[in-house]
Amino acid sequence: MTGVVKRISPVIKMAYLRSRIYSFAIFSFVLDSFTTYIGVDLLGYTNKHPFSSFLPSIFGTGAILIPLSLILIMLIILFLEKDSKEDHNKDEKYMWALILIVLGLSMGARNLLMMIFGV
């Protein structure tokens, strides 16, 4: 999914998505949504977050979380880029990108480890 985003980023006029830090942020959120989908739909886990439980109950599958998280992270990155052009403060932009990576990767890694160890 990250590779697809890198390829289409010039087409949607978001070429900055090709940077390593944004690619890793996208990867971390996609990892979280994929592991949530696999755990809930295929392995019978339950999701403890109300929003993540609500959407699959409406659509019947947790796969809806994958495009939703991809759209969400791309919108957040878009806002970060627009804000950084006005402020000219790149340190703050990279700090927010690091926060996004930690949030996505921590949840995705937790889900993945739970599935690997059968917890």
C-alpha positions as CSV (number, residue, x, y, z in Angstrom):
1,M,0.0,0.0,0.0
2,T,2.9,2.4,0.8
3,G,4.4,1.7,-2.6
4,V,1.0,2.4,-4.3
5,V,0.8,5.7,-2.5
6,K,4.4,6.6,-3.6
7,R,3.5,5.9,-7.2
8,I,0.2,7.9,-7.2
9,S,1.5,10.8,-5.1
10,P,2.7,12.9,-8.1
11,V,-0.7,12.3,-9.8
12,I,-2.7,13.6,-6.9
13,K,-0.2,16.5,-6.5
14,M,1.1,15.3,-3.1
15,A,4.7,14.5,-4.1
16,Y,5.9,15.1,-0.6
17,L,4.3,11.7,0.3
18,R,7.4,10.1,-1.3
19,S,9.6,11.3,1.6
20,R,10.8,8.6,4.0
21,I,9.2,9.9,7.1
22,Y,5.8,10.2,5.5
23,S,6.1,6.8,3.9
24,F,6.9,5.3,7.3
25,A,3.9,7.1,8.8
26,I,1.6,5.8,6.1
27,F,3.1,2.3,6.6
28,S,2.5,2.4,10.3
29,F,-1.2,3.3,9.9
30,V,-1.7,0.8,7.2
31,L,0.0,-1.9,9.4
32,D,-2.5,-1.0,12.2
33,S,-5.5,-1.2,9.9
34,F,-4.4,-4.5,8.3
35,T,-3.7,-6.2,11.6
36,T,-7.0,-5.0,13.0
37,Y,-8.8,-6.3,9.9
38,I,-7.1,-9.7,10.1
39,G,-7.5,-10.0,13.8
40,V,-11.2,-9.1,13.9
41,D,-12.5,-10.6,10.7
42,L,-10.3,-13.7,10.3
43,L,-9.1,-14.6,13.8
44,G,-12.1,-13.7,15.9
45,Y,-10.6,-11.0,18.0
46,T,-12.7,-8.1,19.3
47,N,-11.8,-4.5,19.0
48,K,-11.9,-2.4,22.2
49,H,-12.1,0.9,20.5
50,P,-15.7,2.1,19.9
51,F,-15.1,3.8,16.6
52,S,-13.1,0.9,15.2
53,S,-15.9,-1.5,16.3
54,F,-18.7,0.7,15.0
55,L,-17.6,0.9,11.4
56,P,-17.1,-2.8,10.8
57,S,-20.5,-3.5,12.4
58,I,-22.1,-1.2,9.8
59,F,-20.2,-2.4,6.8
60,G,-19.9,-6.0,7.9
61,T,-16.2,-6.2,7.6
62,G,-13.1,-4.7,9.1
63,A,-11.6,-4.1,5.7
64,I,-13.3,-0.7,5.7
65,L,-10.6,0.4,8.2
66,I,-7.8,0.1,5.6
67,P,-9.0,2.8,3.1
68,L,-10.3,4.9,6.0
69,S,-6.9,5.0,7.8
70,L,-5.1,5.6,4.5
71,I,-7.4,8.6,3.8
72,L,-7.0,9.8,7.4
73,I,-3.2,9.7,7.4
74,M,-3.0,11.4,4.0
75,L,-5.3,14.2,5.2
76,I,-3.2,14.7,8.3
77,I,0.0,14.8,6.2
78,L,-1.7,17.3,3.9
79,F,-2.5,19.6,6.9
80,L,1.1,19.2,8.2
81,E,2.5,20.3,4.9
82,K,0.1,23.3,4.5
83,D,0.9,24.4,8.1
84,S,4.7,24.0,7.6
85,K,4.7,26.2,4.5
86,E,3.2,29.0,6.5
87,D,5.5,28.6,9.6
88,H,8.8,27.6,8.0
89,N,9.4,25.4,11.0
90,K,10.5,22.0,9.9
91,D,11.3,20.7,13.3
92,E,7.7,20.9,14.4
93,K,6.5,19.1,11.3
94,Y,9.0,16.3,11.8
95,M,8.0,16.0,15.4
96,W,4.3,15.6,14.4
97,A,5.3,13.0,11.8
98,L,7.2,11.1,14.5
99,I,4.1,11.2,16.7
100,L,2.1,9.7,13.8
101,I,4.6,7.0,13.3
102,V,4.6,6.1,17.0
103,L,0.8,6.0,17.2
104,G,0.4,3.8,14.2
105,L,3.3,1.5,14.8
106,S,2.5,0.9,18.4
107,M,-1.0,-0.2,17.7
108,G,0.0,-2.2,14.7
109,A,2.9,-3.9,16.4
110,R,0.7,-4.7,19.4
111,N,-2.0,-6.3,17.2
112,L,0.7,-8.2,15.2
113,L,2.4,-9.6,18.4
114,M,-1.0,-10.6,19.9
115,M,-1.8,-12.6,16.8
116,I,1.7,-14.2,16.6
117,F,1.7,-15.2,20.3
118,G,-2.0,-16.2,20.2
119,V,-3.0,-13.9,23.1
